[in-house]
Amino acid sequence: ELKSGKVRCLPDTLVLTGCPQWSADGKQIAFIHTATGAQPQLFSIDAHFTEKAKQISAADKGVRFFAWAPHNNAIAYITAGVETQPYVNYHDGSYLLPGTLWLHDSDQGNICLTETAYPQLSRFVWSRNGKQVVFIANAPETATLKCYNRYIPLQMYVLSVVDRKIKNIAQGMDFFRGGESITWSNDDT
């Protein structure tokens, strides 16, 4: 707290860079952490620490990434595991198992937004109006391919949070490095 200089400590098992994140209204803080060695899960706590932290997700494979919606207190998050590959002489790190996108809304609970898992799904960006997210991943039909994932083109998708429709908006393009800087225009197009 800036006024009082008081420091509050979240659990010391945070697992995500850029975590924790404040809600749009500033009343809650969300974070990913592992409780007693379990898979990483999404939690939230009120910003004044007057209540105990609440577990939001219960994903078997754990939570990889999350972001608050821009205008309300909904949170979208990705569930998926990470598979450690035997050493390969490439600079790719751990293989991201196919992931699914979820939405947590305090009124409706947790809702799966993607019926199919997307390989290499690691992050997304909310539209400014909070009705869509954009993400980069391999096509779902590539999940069972046995070739090295570097050679499978990444695609860009837009997902409507309202009706759960997904559109590939960059058919045929390859986002080799994952499009880390994707963003929306001011009019969400």
Buried (B, 14 or more C-beta within 10 A) or exposed (E): EEEEEEEEEBBEEBBBEEBBBEBBEEEBBBBBBBEEEEBBBBBBBBBEBEEEBEEBBEBEBBBBBBBBBBEEBBBBBBBBBBEEEEEEEEEEEEBBBBBBBBBBBEEEEBBEBBEEBBBBBBBBBBBBEBBBBBBBBBBBEBBEEEEEBEEBEBBBBBBBBEEBEBEEEBEEBEBEEBBEEBEBEEEBE
